[in-house]
Amino acid sequence: MSGSAKATVLIENERVIVTEYRFGAGDNTGWHRHGHDYIVVPMIDGKVRIESAAGESFADMKVGAPYFRKEGVEHDVISVGEGEFAFIEIELK
């Protein structure tokens, strides 16, 4: 990934990768494809724009409200809020 959001790997082993992502206004993850199932847990309320081959969508992210996605998702996640936004991503190997 080559986006402007700050990604910090917190845990990486043979079973899981746990990464914290921190965004300022307009920061993004960069285009990437998930090679494993994953769970995202927002740490700060925020709103994101998700760009994918299927088009563009928006999601309101709420602290502690996790969501799950299957492997193969290819997208870029862009923070569209005015303040800081952060989430933890748990990728299952």
LINTAHU-V453333 format. One record per helix or strand of 3 or more residues. SS is the DSSP state (H for helix, E for strand). FROM is the first residue (numbers start at 1). LEN is the number of residues. If there is no record, write none. Layout:
SS_FROM_LEN, SS_FROM_LEN
//
This chain:
E_6_7, E_16_8, E_38_5, E_46_7, E_55_7, E_67_3, E_74_6, E_85_8
//
